[in-house]
Amino acid sequence: MSSNGRSSSREAGSARGPLDPRFPLTLSSKHHFVEFERLESELQKAQDDPVVKASLKNAFTDPPSSLFQVRGPDYLRAGGGGKNLTHLKVPSKESPYELVGVNMFRTGRRMKHVAEEIGEIKRFLQSNFADEPDAVFPQFILINWLMSPLFGWGKSHIVQHVFRLRDNAFTERDDALIAAFKRFRAGSDSERNHQLKYMFRIVDAPSTVKNAISYMGGERPVLIGKALTTHYNFGRNYVEINSDVSSSKIASAINGTILKNVETLVMDCSWLLEGQKDEELPERILTKIRWVWNSADDVVVSLDDDGERDD
């Protein structure tokens, strides 16, 4: 294994081996990666070609960070007071983390530390550990949406995203991101909740879905820990972020709208640390993903009580 924590497919920690060596932690055979440039072209064709549309079902990609507008270097100097500061936002630099896994799990119990409680994830992280005690950034970031069953009946679901630090993440030093991330790691969960920001973009959806999301607040950036109960777990080589979608009525309503219509949605999601001081600007997207017409029934991976695949 290389010093940056990358591994061959044989080191993935799963007896079955990865379905795609580029995405060793994507465990459903129905999920598939499509290069962004090809996807953009195919999405245009799919409007009139059902065969092309069917080929993109359950796809995902790693979209360019520049699609997201973030706070620029002069954002805070312009002051607040309700001003529209959109003109002080800039396209983000490329994210330092790349996508290596996307999953939806179904489980009979609520999990508080997913990286420790799902066998294949735990084994992968253990086998890809690189001892870098002075590193500012962990090798992996895991972001989980936790969805509890209504009224406590039925199974819980976890939508998981796993990201790995790129080899070329910092060809140029990024003092702003270093400052923001150091503060994030050193802070309490309450302080982190006031830093971690979530942004999403609806790329394609029926007008009814767009209208419903707009009615519930739209695509505005949100400090996710203020909107949802969020807790953080720090392992030897990872940070895990768990946001409980069930903890907010508005989030549950948005999530319900998305889940009911997920097979008709193309959506970009990203996470970043809000720049709240001049030295933390400009902001930079940490992680991102594009979901394309995913069917939960197709891609869900059921887990037994021990956190192993139940299939």
MOJOHU-V484805 format. One record per helix or strand of 2 or more residues. SS is the DSSP state (h for helix, s for strand). FROM is the first residue (numbers start at 1). LEN is the number of residues. Records with the same first field share a line. If there is no record, write none. Layout:
BEGIN
SS->FROM-LEN  FROM-LEN
END
This chain:
BEGIN
h->9-3  21-3  36-11  50-6  65-3  76-3  86-3  114-4  119-9  150-3  175-12  189-5  207-9  224-4  245-3  249-12  262-3  278-3  296-4
s->32-2  59-3  69-3  89-3  97-11  140-8  156-10  196-9  222-2  229-6  238-7  266-8  285-8  300-4
END
